[in-house]
C-alpha cells in the first residue's frame, strides 16, 4: 500500500527510482493494475505485496491475467507482514 511505498523510498536512501510504480491501496484493485500494465506494455514487474492470504491471491490473479515476467519480492521480507514492518525492524536493530 502507500505506506509500504514510502517505506521503500526510505529504504532506497535517497537513490532516485528509475522505474514506474503502481500502488494498490487494496488487492481488490488488481484488475485496474492489469489494465495499466497491459496499456503500457510492461514486460517485467516486481511485486511488493503483503505476506498474507490476500497477497497470495493477488499474485495468483496477476499470474493468471498477465503474460509478463512477475518477480514476487515478498521473499526479501518473508518474516514480516509487509515491507513497512521489514523496514521498521531494520531501523529498530540499528538503534539498539
C-alpha positions, 0 to 999 in steps of 0.5 A: 500500500502507500505506506509500504511505498514510502517505506521503500523510498526510505529504504532506497536512501535517497537513490532516485527510482528509475522505474514506474510504480503502481500502488494498490491501496487494496488487492481488490484493485488488481484488475485496474493494475492489469489494465495499466500494465497491459496499456503500457506494455510492461514486460517485467514487474516486481511485486511488493505485496503483503505476506498474507492470504490476500497477497497470495491471491493477488499474485495468483490473479496477476499470474493468471491475467498477465503474460509478463515476467512477475518477480514476487519480492515478498521473499526479501521480507518473508518474516514480516507482514509487509515491507513497512514492518521489514523496514521498521525492524531494520531501523529498530536493530540499528538503534539498539 
